[in-house]
Amino acid sequence: MNQKVLKENNYDLICVGGGIMSATLALMLKLIDPEIKIIIFEKLREVSKESSGAWNNAGTGHSALCELNYTPENSDGSIDISKAIEIFSQFETSKQFWAYLVGQKLIKDPQNFIHSVPHHSWVQGEDNIQFLKKRFEALSQTSLFEEMKFSENPNKLKEWIPLIAQGRENEKMAATRMEIGTEVNFEELTQQYFKVLEEQFDVPVLRNTDVLDVDPDETLEWTVEAQNLDSGKVTYYDAEHVFIGAGGGALPLLQKVEIEEKDGYGGFPVDGQWLVCKNREIIEQHWAKVYSKAGPDAPPMSTPHLDTRYINGKKELLFGPFAGFTTKFLKEGSKMDLPKSINKENIPSMWGVFWHNLPLTKYLMKQVTMDHSDRMEDLRVFIKDARPEDWELKVAGKRVQIIKKDEEQGGILEFGTDVVHSKDGTITALLGASPGASVAVSIMLKVINIAFPGRIKSKEWQEKLSKMIPLWDKKIEENIPEFKEVQANSSEKLELDVLH
């Protein structure tokens, strides 16, 4: 970095990336302390168009109501529900924050970004039914999932999921149902965040601006080198804290940062695709999120689901996701993203993941070679009489799965979200994918804890956080009466209604 160029601006926090994560962090901090000076950079001409884009994610308010991969079966046959409780709690934290924004009239109409859509898990075959039954019994014993319903009755399933149950009266299948499920348009929500940040808090959001490097400077702050992609002009910015929340673009930038904590991290990019229904009559027959079990050797992110969506004000129906191999880390990225990310620090991790995940590689190769008729066959597992002319393929976003060092295997592939940070917490970066956007508020609370450990312990910050997110520092399973009251308030503010 050319230190001779004048550094023109100084900030408390620089956020890299114009998606749900940067927007959530910036808005939370501005609500806590309006004097915090923040600037945000986005490489594209518009915010929320990569991972936060409506067509680029599942839109599911991930809350473990239907995602079977959050409740694995132990070797003794019992069901581990700890991850489900964690994800459920984190999504409820997001709902508390959204409800606060609506209550403060910072967001005018919650129906623009969130709808009530029941969540279902659906399985076929005796072994899977027994698994689902055990899962239902384990979850419904807790106060968090006590409203879950289970049925093997064909008539009840036809009532819940008519498109799927049709023509299967004599087949062995079962489903669970949670009516508090939601469908979330994270693109719309992110845009509303940015509107508040720019119009009410005067936060600069520099679009069409690429962050080239992040370096420590002589004043123990960070210097960010940013280039306007129209003019080519390079400008330098100083900040006490830097947050890198650029989706798939976070890893290449993090690798340039001079902190040892980044070493060993790599990325495994996966392409996403959906089958989108074109027939309005079929779309109107389905009102649900229906998740099933992933196939053999399929990664958790490839769990098949048939989803009601609300995009650009219209009800839609999507099936997928279908996976494919890509070398791009972003939809608008470069084919050289993956090759350029490989270095001497992460080669052992990358090789370890490849060697220990050969079935996953085989699965992806199979997905890459699929044509429309192959994808329709997968859809017919859900909708028996699905016709190819009613569905078209739409390319979704990229997901860069985390690869990290592992003592035994060299490297392991993770499917969650990691906050990588310097020892002093002045630089934080977000790596990983699902359930990402759904639990953004909880992740950003973690980032605030790391970046501002002293200030978050102050009485002023804690009081403001408690107004915004009543249960931000409590385990909801240990505070059920208070949680139920807060949950009801969130549902009322967000205009969530279990009735169709």
HUGIDA-V579219 format. One line per field, one symbol per residue. ss: DSSP state (H for helix, E for strand, L for the rest). psi: psi as a letter, one per 20 degrees, with the letter a starting at -180 (. if undefined). Layout:
BEGIN
ss->???
psi->???
END
This chain:
BEGIN
ss->LLLLLLEEEEEEEEEELLLHHHHHHHHHHHHHLLLLLEEEELLLLLLLLLLLLHHHLLLELLLLLLLHHHLLELLLLLELLHHHHHHHHHHHHHHHHHHHHHHLLLLLLHHHLEEELLEEEEEELHHHHHHHHHHHHHHHLLLLLLLLEEELLHHHHHHHLHHHHLLLLLLLEEEEEELLLEEELHHHHHHHHHHHHHHHLLLEEELLEEEEEEEELLLLLEEEEEEELLLLLEEEEEEEEEEELLLLHHHHHHLLLLLHHHLLLEEEEEEEEEEEELLHHHHHLLLLEEELLLLLLLLHHHLLEEEEEEELLEEEEEEEEEEEELLLLLLLLLLLHHHHHLLLLLHHHHHHHHHHLHHHHHHHHHHHLLLHHHHHHHHHLLLLLLLHHHEEEEEEEEEEEEEEEELLLEEEEELLEEEEELLLLLEEEEEELLLHHHHHHHHHHHHHHHHLLLHHHLHHHHHHHHHHLLLLLLLHHHLHHHHHHHHHHHHHHLLLLLLL
psi->poihppohqprhpppoplahgggggggghhhgniipoqqppphriqrkidhiqhiirijpnojjhiohiimqprhjirpojghgggggghhhgghggghghghjkhpgohihipqpoqpqpprqqgghghghghgggggiiqhhkijpqqqjphhghhggmhhghpjkhjqorrqrpoijqqppnhgggghhghgggghhjkppoorkppohqoqqaijkapppoqppighippqppqqhqppolkciigghghiipmqhiipiprqnppqqqqpppiohgggiipmrpoqaqqrpjqqhijppqoppqopkjqprpqpbqpqqqqiqiqhkaqijggghiprhhjghgggggghjkhhgggghhghhjqahhghhgghihgogkpphiiqqpppbrqpoqpprqpggigqqpqjbppopqrhijipqqpqacqjehhkhggghhgghhghlhghiiqhgghgghhggnhkhjqohiilgghghgggggghghjlppip.
END
